[in-house]
């Protein structure tokens, strides 16, 4: 049986992490699968099939480390990269797949004599808009330069959307890998429908319109901008409630901003939820108002549950092509404010509540699996 290793930063609650778990479980029927994590303890780890081997470099979650420990971990990955790589790969894998941008992609780019002798195939999976993920400044410029050389060491690059591919090739004109492909994120349709039926204590106000976002609390998701939009619309007399499922480094500052604007009862950070699907199923609108996105896996999940969707103009618009119950807003403060105002005035969400969609089916799932198997 062919041995394949996937690498990812952790198996915490995130879109790419959920995709990897579902994909690994499906492929484990036909391949010997190992999941390597830099940081252990992710909530999704327990959803992996027991026969999948799990390996972690650090036994703690990233959030559990002190600032000094985080710095030490980063330096260790740089200084001892080759030694760590050799230790991970000592069992010999036919295919090595870095499933997320960043440290794992740099680590898996190492090549040794055993890789060359065994003709090991190296694949990098790219989920984000690479032109925006680095940010600005000297540190970002260095990362960009380093990663350009890193990606050249891979045999194949896989992108989750056409826009991701275009952005990558625009950013790395001088480091373009000739073997590139686009594969939509694999999603376990029936699993989502089943988990959406779980009974949870939902916070929604039946007298109000309830907007939901599921995301990491990071700058990319533009939640500070969403809070300001909410405040201005509330001041205009347009009342609705916003709920955010997820956690991240900006939680404290976002809560402080919410409280300072007297939005504590109307813009609510719910924290992490291992099963976000009942929250998606029963909201009135699902929103993803980010500065930039990859493919937006959570949008596929919202489509399966047939939710009205509001998003900003990012690469994630590919995800809602052909889905009638969605609107795309200009990716500006005014664009979001005006778009939400107009949509809520004509609110068409209520009659769709609790219905299920059919945006993804078993046939599409199998097409994705067949394409991946062809590459493996």
KOLNUGU-912692 format. One record per residue: x, y, z of N, C-alpha, C in turn. Coordinates in steps of 0.001 Angstrom, whole numbers, plus 524288, in hexadecimal, padded with zeros to 5 digits. Layout:
<pts>
XYZXYZXYZ/...
</pts>
This chain:
<pts>
8035A7FB4C8000080000800008000080377804DC80000/80271808867FC8A8059A80D417FC0B80551810858010E/809E281250802CE80A288155F807A780A4381B2D80659/806AE81E1B808C980621823BB807CB8062D8269D80CF7/8090482AEB80D2A8090582E34811D980711833A681078/803708358D813978017C83AED81337803D983E11817AE/80568842DB8169D807638464B81AB5803F484B1381B4A/8030184CA18202F7FFD08513F82148801A1853918267F/800A28588A8275C8026685B0882C367FFEE85876830FA/7FAC5857B1830CD7F800855138350D7F2C98532F832EF/7EFEB85068836307EA9984ED7834B87E6A6851A183836/7E791856AF838FA7E3C4859EE83BB87DF1785AF583839/7DB6885DFA83A347D69085EF28375D7D77A862EA83308/7D7B28610F82E3A7D89186476829BC7D6CE861D3824C3/7D630864E88209B7D42D862D781BAE7D7C285ED28192D/7DCBF8602B818767E06E85C81816127E113857A581978/7E0E08586981E947E17185405822347DCD885032821A5/7D81D85251821187D38984EED820607D3E484BFD81B30/7D5A884EAE817297D64384C298120E7DA1A847A281275/7DE8284892815107E2768447D815887E06683FBC8186E/7DD968409A81CA47DB7483C3581FA27D7CB838F081C39/7D43183B78819817D07F8389B816257D352835D5811B3/7D71C8388F80F5D7DA008364C80AFE7DD53831AB80CBD/7E004832468111D7E34D82E038131D7DFFB8293B8147E/7DB8782A17816EE7D80E825BE8183E7D647822D98135D/7D50F825C980F457D34A8235A80A667D7B882069807B7/7DC5F822B38078A7E0CB82038804E57E2FC81B9C807F4/7E1F981B6F80D137E41D817378104B7E1D8811E380ED9/7DDB6811E180BB87DB8E80CEB809CA7DF4080A57805E4/7E27380D8E803467E5B380B927FF037EB8480C847FFBB/7ECF880FB7803A37F2778110A8046C7F3DB810AA80A35/7F8F08101B80B3A7FB07810518108C7FC1D8161B811AE/7F8DC81885814F97F90681E2F815CE7FB6E81F9381B15/7FEE58237C81AFA8010A825D481FC27FFE882BA881F9E/7FE6682DD38241B7FDBA83376824A6801FC8358582848/805448390C826448092C83B9F82983807308410C82AF8/8078E842538300C805FE847778320380A9C849FA834C7/80B5384EF68340580F5A851A58370D80DA1851F883CC0/808A68536983D9F8068B853E7842ED8021E84FFD843A8/8025384D27847F07FE768490E849157F9B484B5C84BD9/7F5F28480B84D057F1928498C850597ED1584C3784D9B/7ED0784C4F848707E8BA84ECF845AC7E39984BF28465C/7DF5F84EE38467A7DA3584CA6847827D87F848B18435E/7DA678494A83E927D8A1845DC83A557DBAB840BB83A0C/7DFC48405083D0B7E30883B9583CEA7DFD1836B283E21/7DC2F8372E841BF7D919832A5843687D555830BC83F35/7D47E833F783B127D10183255836D97D3BD82F06832BC/7D8E382E81833367DBC782B4682F807DAB0825808305E/7DA7F8228C82C277D9E981CE482C747DE5F81AA882FCB/7DD34816FB833537E13D814D2836D17E5E58127F833F7/7E522810A582F257E98580E3D82C6A7ED4F8123B82A12/7EBF38173E82A327EF7681B59828597F38481C7F82C91/7F87481C6E82B0C7FCB481D7C82EC57FD2B8235582F9D/7FDC7824F58348F7FE5482A80835DE803B382B7A83850/8065282F7C8366480B7C830E38385F80B90836BA8396F/80DB68385483DE580DFE83DE783F2E8138283F49840EC/81555843D783F4D81A7C845B8840E481A58847B48467F/8163584A9F847D88157784C9A84D268105984A7484F5C/81077848EF8543A80BF58465785699807BC84A208586D/808D584F258582F8050B8530185A0080286855DC85572/7FDFE8583C856847FB9885BC4852C27FEED860B085263/7FEBB8633884DED801B18680D84D2B8001786C2785139/7FAF286C78852617F8F28706E856077FADB86F8685B93/7FC7E86AB185CC37FE3F8697086212803F986AF08630A/806BD86C5385ED980C3886DB885F6280CDB8736786112/810E1874728640981228879DB8656C814AC87C78860A8/8154C88199860E9817C48846C85C9281D528827985B9C/820108815485FD28257687F5C85F5B82571879EE85CD8/821B7876A285E8B821518715A85C53820048719185681/81C9887544854FE81B36875DA84F7C81FF88777684C46/8230F87B0C84E70827CE87CC484BC382BAA8784284B41/82C548753B84F7982FCF870B484F5982E0986CBA84B4A/828D586BE084B0E826B38681B8474E827CD869CA841BA/8272286ED4840A182818870E983B6882DDB8706C839EC/83151871C683DA0836EE8717683C99838AD86BCF83BCA/8365E8684783EC9837B6862B783E458364E860BA838D2/831D386275836CE83029860CF8319A833CD862DE82D60/836398674882E69839E08698F82A9C83F4D8671582B19/84157866E582FE5846B88651B830C38474D85F3882FE1/8436585C40831B9843C685689831698400B8543D82D64/83EE28573E8296983AF3855A18258C83C3E8504A82322/8410A84FA1821608427B84ABE81EC4842438461882280/8441B846EB827578440D842C082B3F83E6E8412382C87/83AFA8450082D2E83575843E882E52832F784109829C4/83426842E482502831F38406C820568338C83AB382000/8388C83993820D083A738342E82074837E4830A882484/836E5832CF829268345482FC882D4982EB082E8482BDA/82C09832498296D8268B83177827E48262182D6982393/829B282DBE81FC98294382AA081B0582C228256981B3F/82DF4823D481FDF8312681F158202D82E1A81A1D81EB4/828E481A5381EE3825C9815C081D6C825398153881782/826A981947814AB826888190980EFA82117819A480CC7/8201B81E0580A3281AF381F17807F481B7381FFB80211/817DE81DAE7FF22817E281E567F97181656823DF7F7EE/812B68261B7FB08810C682B5B7F9EA810D282E867FEF9/812FD8333D7FEAE8130C836D28032080FED83BA980199/80BF783CE9804B98087284135803578085E84541807AE/80A34849ED806748099184E5480A0580426850A0808FF/800C68508480CFB7FB48851D780C1B7F9E78577480D7F/7FDBE85A8180F2B7FC9B85FE781099801888633181001/800C58680D80E758053186B9880DAA8081386C86812D5/80D0C86E028126D80FE786F7F8171D813F086B81818D4/8149186ABB81DFA818C68677F8201C818F4861EA81DF9/8147385F6681D4E8146C85A0281B658165E859BB815C4/814DC85D8F812988169F85DA680D2381C8E85E4080CE5/81EB886181810518246F862258106E8271685D2381247/824D185A9A8163A8270D855CE81856826F28515C8145C/822968509D811C0821F684C5080E09824E084D46808E2/826F7851EC80837829E48530B8036482F5C850BD80373/8311E84F01808158364E84C9F8088683687847B08052D/83B06846DB802A483BC48420F7FFA0840CE83F738015A/8409083A3B801E78454B8374F8033B8462E832F57FF44/84A5382FF57FFFF84BAC82BE07FC3484776827AF7FBDA/845078268D80059840E78228E8005F83C54824387FCF8/83AF9829517FD30836C082B517F9D58382082A897F418/83CF482BC47F2C283EAA82B507ED5283EC1825A57EB91/840A6822207EEF0840ED81C937ED9783B8A81A2C7ECEC/837EF81BD27F03F8329A819A77F01082EF981CAD7EC74/83112820D87EA1B82DEF824367E6AC829048261D7E97F/829CF827E97EE498257B829DD7F181822EC82E8F7EEDC/81DBF82E8C7EEC581AD4832DF7EC6581971836D57F0A0/81AA183BCC7EF948197C83FFD7F34D81537843887F116/8112C844627F45180CAD847877F2AD80BB184BC97F6BF/80AD2850937F4F180943854E07F86D803B2856757F71D/8005B8569E7FB127FAD18580E7FA7D7FA3685DB17FC49/7F82C8610C7F8F87F7E6866A47FA2C7F22D8684C7FAA4/7F0B986A2D7FF457EB3D86B75800717EA1C8714A80062/7EE2487481800D97ED4187A178019D7EF0687D4F7FCFD/7ED68882387FD017EF4D886007F92B7F4E5887687FAB2/7F8938850C7F8057FE148858A7F9838000A88B1C7F8FD/7FD7988E477F5BF7FF3C893AF7F4FB7FE098971B7F9B0/7FA65895577FD0C7F8D48988D8018B7FA5289629806D2/7FB9189134806D87FC5A88E7980BC8801418906080EAD/805038929080BEB809E98943380E6D8097D8997881125/805EB89CD380F58805988A20D8117C809DD8A57E80F3B/80BA18A95C8125280F9D8AD0C810818142B8AD4881455/818448AFF1812C581CBC8B09081638821408AD03814C4/825AE8ADD68176882A788AAF681643829E88A52481752/827878A3C981BC9826D189E4E81D388239989B7781911/81F8989E0F8172781C2B89BC18132881F1689B0F80E05/8224889EED80CB28255089EA9807D78292989A16807FB/82B878993080C8D82F31894D480D2682C5488F9D80C8F/827C588F2D80F23824AA88A6880EB682331889518090E/821A588D678065C8201388CE1800E58249E88AE97FD92/8293788D147FE7B82DDF88B827FB9782F45885D47FCBC/82F3788466801B78308387F138035782CA087B318010E/8279487C5D8017D82399878A67FFBD82387877FA7F9D2/8252187C007F6FB8258C87B647F15782953877037EFF7/82DBF876D17F2C783192872AF7F1E882F9586D6F7F3E9/82C9786D997F82682A65868D77FA69826B1866277F69A/823238691E7F44881F3F866C87F0CB821BA864637EBEB/8263F866557EA53828E6864257E5C482AC585E937E6C1/82B2B85D0C7EBB582D0E857D47ED12828BB853A97ECD3/823E6855627EC1881F8C851B07EBE081EA084FCA7E64B/81CED84AE17E5DD81BC8848A07E0B88169084A7F7DEA1/8130584BB37E24380DCF84D587E09980B80851247E488/808CF855197E281805F4858C77E5C380028858247E4A5/7FD16857C37E8CE7F76A857477E8427F4E185C107EAB1/7F15685E717E7C87EE81863157E98A7E8B6861C67EA13/7E612864867EDA97E08B863617EE927DCEE866B67EB37/7DF2186A887E86D7DBE086DC87E4FF7DF2D870117E09C/7DC99871C07DC7B7DF3F874427D8197E1FD879427D9DC/7DF5687C3D7DD4B7E1A1881207DF277E6A1880357E242/7E6A887C037E56F7EB6487AB97E8617EFF2879B57E4AF/7EEDA876DD7E08E7F2E4875A77DCB47F4E587A9C7DA03/7F15287DF57D8677F2D0882DC7D5D37F60B8864D7D977/7F44A886C27DE5D7F71288A117E2207FC8F887FB7E334/7FCFF882CC7E38280218880727E483805DB881A87E00E/8040A880CF7DB4F8077D8819D7D6D0808C68875E7D5F1/8054A88AC37D7B88066A8905D7D77880A8D891CB7DB85/80A2188F837E02180DD18909B7E4648132588E387E34F/8131E889767E11F817FB8868E7E04A819098859D7DA83/8193A889BC7D78781A62889307D1EC81F9D8866F7D11B/8234E887917D48A82898885797D4068293F8801F7D69C/8252987E597D94F825948795D7DC1382132875AA7DA87/81EF6876737D60881A61873797D45D81BB986DB57D3A9/8189086A597D5DB81919864B87D51A815AA8632D7D080/817E4860607CCBF8150685F3B7C7EA8109F85B4D7C8BB/810FF8580E7CCD580CF1854177CDB6809248560A7D1DA/804EA8585D7D01E8010A85AAF7D39D7FBA38588B7D24B/7F8558584A7D6457F310856477D5647EF4F858E87D92E/7EA50858BE7D7DF7E63285ADE7DB397E2A5856677DCE5/7E20C855C27E1F37DE7D851D27E4127DB2B854637E84A/7D61F8544D7E7987D29D856797EB8E7D3238535F7F09E/7D20B855E77F4E17D26F853517F9F07CE9E84EC07FA51/7D0A184A5F7FC227CD52845D17FD167C9F7846D9801E2/7C516845568019A7C18684636805F97BDF584180806A4/7BD4E83FC480B6B7B9E983B5080C9F7B45D83D5780D6F/7B15983D3B809407AC1383F748091F7A88C83D2580D56/7A860837F880DA47A4D48355F811587A6608366A81704/7AB6C836F6817EC7AD468381681D387AB3083D5F81F1B/7AB378413781BAB7A9528466C81D1C7A37C8465281E49/7A080843B381AF379AD78434C81BDE799B0840A282116/79CA183C908223679BD4839AF8271C79D3183D0382BDB/7A1B983FB882B9B7A370842D98300F79FFE847A8830D4/79D948497E82CA679A1584E0982D0C7952C84CC18302C/793FF847B3830B978F5584607833A079043845B983985/795218464383B1F7964C845F6840BB7936C84A4B843AD/79136848F28481378E4684CBE84B2F7921584FCB84EA6/7923A854E484DD279584858448510A7923E85CE1852ED/7942D85F62856E979175863F085910792F2868BE855DA/78FBB869F9851F5790F386E4784E6778FAE8738C850E8/792CC8778284FD87921987C968526378E7D8804784F6A/78C6C87EAC84AF3789D6882588476D784EE884CF849B4/783FF889A58481577F6F88CA8849AC77B4888C1B8456B/777028898484697772E888894842B17703288D91840EE/770E5891D2843D976E6F896C2842667720B89A2883F0F/776B18982A83E0977A8989B3383B2A77C8C8981083680/77F3489AB7832DC781EE8981282EA578766896D0830A0/788F2891E28301478DD28900183256791D988ED282E13/7963D891A482E3B79A85890D582A9279ECE88DBB82D46/7A11C88A0A82A707A520886B182CBE7AA0B886A582960/7AE8A886BB82BF17B389885C48296B7B6618818182C69/7B8D087DDC8299A7BC1D879E282C057C19F87ABA829F2/7C53887C2482D6A7CA8087D6182B957CE4A87DC583027/7D34E87DDC82EE47D75587F25832C07D737884FE833B6/7D83F886988387A7D84388C23839C57DDA888E5C83898/7DE7988F508338D7E36F8915C8319F7E25B895FA82E06/7E65F898F682CE07E5C089DC5829D77E33A89CD18248B/7E4A58988C821FA7E2A28973F81CCC7DCAE8977581C85/7DA07895F6820C27D4548957A820B47D17D89AA982165/7D46189EDE8226D7D2418A434822867CDB38A4DE8264A/7CDF08A25B82AC57C9A48A2BC82E817C9508A82083108/7CDC18AAC98318A7CD9A8B020833A47CA6A8B3B083012/7CAE68B2E382B037C7D68B5E6827387C20A8B48682798/7C0E88AF8A8284A7BB818ADBA828D37B8FC8B03482DA9/7BBEF8B096831E87B9E98B2FE836B37B86E8B8AE835B8/7BBD28BB85832F27BAB48C104831BB7B5EC8C18E82E37/7B5638BE0A82A727B0B78BE07827157ABDB8BD3582A5B/7AC218B96A82DDD7A7B28B83D8314A7A6258BD148347B/7A9FE8BFD5836947A8F48C475839C37A6278C8A983696/7A7FF8C9C1831DC7A5A68CDEB82EB17A0228CC7D82CF8/79F428C78682BB2799FA8C5E482A29796498C5FB82EDC/7983C8C4978335A795128C4CC838267937A8CA6F83943/7972C8CE0E8387E796038D39983954791F78D59D83574/791928D316830E678D9D8D48582D00788498D22082E49/788258CEC78323B783398CC41833A87826E8C70083102/786888C4ED82E8D786288BFC782C05788438BBC082FD4/784BC8B8D583231786388B5458365F786AF8AFAF83462/78AF28AD24835E878BCC8A793834E578FEB8A5C3838C1/790A08A0C3839277949189EAE83CB5798BD89BCE839A9/79D8689C2E83B897A1F5899948390D7A45C895C583CFA/7A55D8910683B217A7DE88D0983E5F7ACBA88B1683B8C/7B0FC88A9883E727B5E6888C083C377B776883B683EF5/7B7CA87F7683BFD7B9BC87A8183E0F7BF8187A1583CA7/7C2CB87986840997C8628791283FA27CB8187BDD843CD/7D08F87AF0843BC7D40C87D5F847827D91387EDE844B5/7DC78881B1847627E1598834A844F27E3E7887AF847FA/7E8618897D846217EB7B88D4D849107E8F0892A5849C7/7E505893F18469B7E2978991E847017DDC08993184A84/7DCB2894E884D1D7D7C9894AD8501D7D76A8991585427/7DB88899EC857187DB5A89DE485B397DA698A34E858E8/7DD588A4B8854D77DCD38A9F6852927D7878AAB484FF2/7D5768A69484D8D7D0498A6FB84B157CC0B8A7AA84F35/7CC778A4C8853827C8918A54D857AD7C8CA8AABD85A12/7CD7A8ACCF85A9F7CE218B21D85CB17CB8D8B61985917/7CC3F8B561853F77C9D18B8DB850287C3D98B87485069/7C1D28B3B1850CB7BC288B2CA851297B9ED8B58A855F4/7BC6D8B4D685A657BA8F8B72C85F497BABF8BD2685F14/7BEED8BF4085CC47BF888C4EE85C9C7BB678C7858592E/7B9498C4978556C7B5448C6A8851E77AFBE8C534853AF/7AF508C30C858727AA428C17C85AB17A75C8BD8E85738/7AA558B9D2855247A8018B5CA851C67A8168B06A85465/7A9088B05C8597A7A9D68AB7085C427A5578A79685B82/7A08E8A99485B2E79BFA8A62485AB179AB58A4D085508/79D4C8A7688516479BD08A6D084BDF7A0288A4D78484D/7A4F88A4C584A3A7A9578A29A847347AC2389EDF84AE8/7AB3C899DE84A3D7AC8B8961284E4E7B0AB8922F84C6D/7B502891EF84F4A7B92188E2484E357B7E68892A8513E/7B6A28850C84E737B4F788032850F27B98387C9885251/7BE2C87DAD8503E7C29C87A44851337C2918758684DA9/7C61D871E084EC77C69386D2384B9D7C1D78699E84C41/7C04886721848127BC3486322848367BE2085E94844E3/7BEBE85A09847497C093855848444A7BCBF8540C84005/7B7C685514840E77B3D88541D83CE77B10C8594183BB2/7B2BE85C0B837A17B04586112836647AB4F8609283314/7AA1A85BC7831557A60485B3782D5F7A07785C7782F39/79EF985B3A8341E799C885CFF835D879960862F6835E2/79DB18659B8371C79DB786B588372379CF186D6A83196/79F6E86AD582DD179EC786C6B8285B7993586B498268A/79746866B6827E07921B8650F825FC78DCC868C6827B0/78E2086AD782C64789CE86DEC82E7A78AAF873D682E63/78F068759B82C2778F9B87B4282B9A78C5387D2C82702/78B93882408269D78887884748224378BFC885C881D97/790BE8878381EA0794948888A81A8A799DE8868881C56/79CBB88448818B17A22D882F4819CD7A5A2886FB81721/7A9598893F81A0D7ACB288D72817FC7B27288BDD81815/7B54C88D978142B7BAF788D248141C7BD02892278119F/7BE5A895FA814EF7BF7689B498131D7C54D89C898139B/7C882898E9811CC7CE3189939812707D0B789D2580EBB/7D57E89EAB810317D8B68A1CC80C9E7DA6789E72807F7/7DBBC89981809077DD31895DD804D97DBF689052806A4/7DB5388CD1802DF7DA0D88766804067DCB5883DC80011/7DCB087ECE801427DE2E87AE37FD717D937879487FAA4/7D7858747F7FBB27D298872B87F9567CE088736B7FD10/7CEFC873BE802127CAB487483805CE7C7A886F81806BF/7CA4F86BA6809237C7D88668780A097C2AE866F780CEE/7C26086A84810A47BDAC86B0C813CC7B8FD86CAC81076/7BA0086F1B80BFE7B5B88708F808797B33B86BBC80607/7B66B867D6804D37B438862EF802CC7B0A48607D806E2/7B240860D080BCD7AF1485E9E810007A9F7861A08108C/7AA3D866C8810107A57B869FA810517A1E0868CD80BB2/7A42D867BE807267A106866648028479E378613080342/7A0E585D6D8059379E7785859806967999D8590B809F7/799D885CB880D9E7956C85DBD81119791D38620080EF8/792C98637B80A1078F68867128071C78E8A86C52809D0/792B486E9680BBF792458739C80E70793018782680AA1/7902687C6580B6B791618813B80899796E1882F580A29/79A05884658065679F88885928074B7A0C388B27805AF/7A3B388DE3809057A5AD89321807CD7AB96892E98083D/7AE6189430803F87B4148942F8042F7B63D899188019C/7BB2989A28802D07BDF089E5F800207C08F89C2A7FB3A/7C21F89FA87F7D67C47889E177F2DF7CA1889C4F7F3B3/7CABC8972B7F4437CFDC894B67F4DE7D00288FFA7F142/7D42788CEB7F1967D485888207EE7A7D0218844E7EFCA/7CDA8885037F4597C9748817E7F5FF7C489882017F2A9/7C443886067EF587BFA58868B7EBFA7BF10881D97E858/7C37087F2F7E7237C31987A727E3EE7BFA38765C7E673/7BFA5876587EB9F7BCB6872677EE857B6D0872FD7EDD9/7B4F7877CF7ECD67AF51878A07EC867AD62879437E6F1/7B0C88785D7E3197AF098787F7DDA97AAB0874827DCD7/7A64C8764D7DAC57A1E5872CE7D9DD79E5D8720C7DE8F/79FCB8744A7E2FC79C89873E27E7B079947878DB7E805/79438878527E73A790D587CE27E6A17900287FFB7EB9E/7909687D6C7F00978F3887FE57F502793F88826E7F790/796D2885AA7F47E79B8C8882D7F67F79C4F88D797F3EF/79EAC891127F6E17A010896247F4AE7A5CA897507F5E3/7A85589A207F24E7ADCE89BAD7F2EA7ADFC8A1977F38D/7B0858A35F7F7C57B0DD8A8F57F8E37B64B8AB0C7F794/7B67F8B0137F6427BB8D8B29B7F5917BEBC8B1EB7FA8C/7C3B78B0D77F9F37C7048AFB67FE727C9068B4C7800F3/7C5498B816802797C66B8BD09805187C28B8BDC380987/7C3C38C14E80D067C0348C26B8115C7BAD88C40380F53/7BABE8C7CA80BB97B5C38C9B2809A77B2F98C5818068A/7B5EB8C261803A67B3878BE34800977B0B38BA4580404/7B3198B8F0808637B0B58B53380C067ABFA8B7A580EB1/7AC978BC68810807A84B8BF04813447A3848BF9D80FB4/7A4608C18580B007A0048C24F8075D79D8E8BD24805C1/7A0D98B934804FC79ED48B4208035679B858B1868077B/79D508B1A180C5C79A4E8AF468109B795428B25381170/795A28B77E81135790F48BAB1811E178CBE8B93080DE6/78E3D8B8E0808FB78A788B7A9804D97884F8B2238055F/78BB48AE7C806BC789F38A90F80731786248A86080BB9/7873D8AAE181019783C78AA488149B77E968AD17813CF/77EA18B12B810B8779B88B3E580F99775F28B06180C92/778128AD1580939774B48A9A180611774D58A40B80827/776A58A36880CFE777D989E4D80F53774C7899CC80CFE/777A68963780A857752E8919D8082C7773088C9F80AAE/7795B88D2580F6277BEB88899811BB7782C88507814A7/7742C887458170F771248843F81AD876E9487F6781880/76C7E87FDE813D0769A287B6C811A476D43876EA81029/77262877FB80FF677619873E080E9F77819870F68136A/776BF872EB817EC778D5870B881CBA7779486ADF81D25/77B7A867D981EA777B108623E81FB077ADE85ED581ACF/77ADB8610B8162677AEF85DC9811817808B85C368104E/78123857D680D8A7864F8560080C30787378567680661/78C068578F804E478D4E8582F7FF6778F908533F7FD17/790CA853777F8277930E84F027F56479796850E17F205/79AD68545B7F43A79EFD856B47F1207A36A852E57EFF3/7A40984F017F34F7A82984B287F27D7A5B7845CB7F30A/7A73C842237EFCD7A51A83CE97F03D7A96C838E27EFF0/7A7FA833E97F0897ABE082FBF7F0A27AF0482F847EB98/7AC77830AA7E7307AF28830737E22B7B3A9834617E209/7B2B4839317E3DB7B6D683D207E3FC7BB2B83B9B7E7BE/7B9BE839527EC347BDA2837837EFEB7C141833887ED58/7BEEE82FD77EA7D7C20B82BBB7E8067C57582DCF7E3A5/7C3B2831D07E0DE7C6ED8343D7DCCA7CBDF836897DF26/7CB3A8392D7E3A67CFBB83B767E6527D37F8372B7E80F/7D168832F67EA517D4B282EA67EC217D78782C1D7E795/7D4DB82B4C7E3357D761828ED7DEAC7DBEB82C407DCB9/7DB168316B7DC9F7DF2B834F77DAD07E3E4834C87DE71/7E2EC834A77E3887E72C8345F7E7547EA1A82F397E6CB/7E74C82AF47E61B7E9CD825DF7E5837ED31825AE7E0A1/7EB67828267DC797EE8D828597D7B07F3C982B077D8AF/7F3A282F287DBDD7F876831FA7DD227FBF782EC27E0B4/7F99682C0C7E47C7FCA6828D77E81C7FF408244F7E54E/
</pts>
